[in-house]
């Protein structure tokens, strides 16, 4: 479930285990791979985060290439991470999400910029 070198956040890991043990999957929408045309038809700004060691999708490079060709999609490859991004690289996911959501807010964007520069030097991304 997690990239081999990662030890996930203990609380999230326990929640995953309890969910699998006692929960019932109610997946009402079948996952699918979007075509280039479907991606191009997106109107809203979209953030796509993909783990570098993703195992669910066969071609990470193809997914990133398709997504980055669409102007309204911001696509980021998260290093040392598989499919469970928030559990494996929560700080990096938080940074990218925060930057994405606050990029149009002048007050928050200034704060995000300072935080991003500080964390960028720490995480080297």
Helices and strands as residue ranges (DSSP letters): H 10-22, H 36-40, E 46-51, H 60-68, E 73-78, H 85-88, H 90-102, H 106-123
